[in-house]
Amino acid sequence: MPESKIHNLFPTPLWVVDFEKDVFTSVNQEIESGLETLIESRPEVPSGGTLQTDTDLYEFEEFAEIAALIGTSVKGALDFLSIKEPFEITGMWANINPVGGVNTPHTHPNNYLSGVYYVRTDDGSDQIFFADPRPPASVVSPPVEEDNIYTGNEASVEAKIGRLIMFPAWLTHGVPANRSGKDRISISFNIMFPAFGDRMSKPKWSPTLQLQRTSHS
Ligand SMILES: [Fe+2]
């Protein structure tokens, strides 16, 4: 057999950042006490539902530490992608999944990156899943002797305390029902480029035909 090489075209990056215990312990304490202050009385959550805060937590002092960790992680991801543009957190909110709570598959429109940081998970509430963004790829799905990244159409990643997971905002993801006996708490966030509207969204190409402008007096 001649040697063959695999070229992985258009891969989808998923960044997994595990903070040291002495870092995440204090960050999580800050978050939990911040949430206690924020949520004075907990509203009734419908069966299977999730309690979510407003999306401006990055503006609160109690969430400054996690916002800083998110910023550092995003910087690393953008460096990896060779993107040097300034970025901003456009949304940051807490998710509290009670027992039975789910997050149905979704994307985060109008952002470049999205992610989630885990404050409290347990056996039975420690997964996040991602769907293959190439629906045609699973039209023919032959049986395989061993699961692999080329033939699967869904991937689960362990959601453990102190872990930050980041991915393209268009990547469909969701959270299975919380089957542990306790709340599952996470902080979600979105990242976008503030210069996108006024500078970055312009076409990358130059026209081959330059039209003469008609001047109006
Ligand atoms: Fe999400």
Boltz pocket constraint, residues with backbone or C-beta under 6 A from the ligand:
constraints:
  - pocket:
      binder: B
      contacts: [[A, 106], [A, 107], [A, 108], [A, 173], [A, 188]]
      max_distance: 6.0
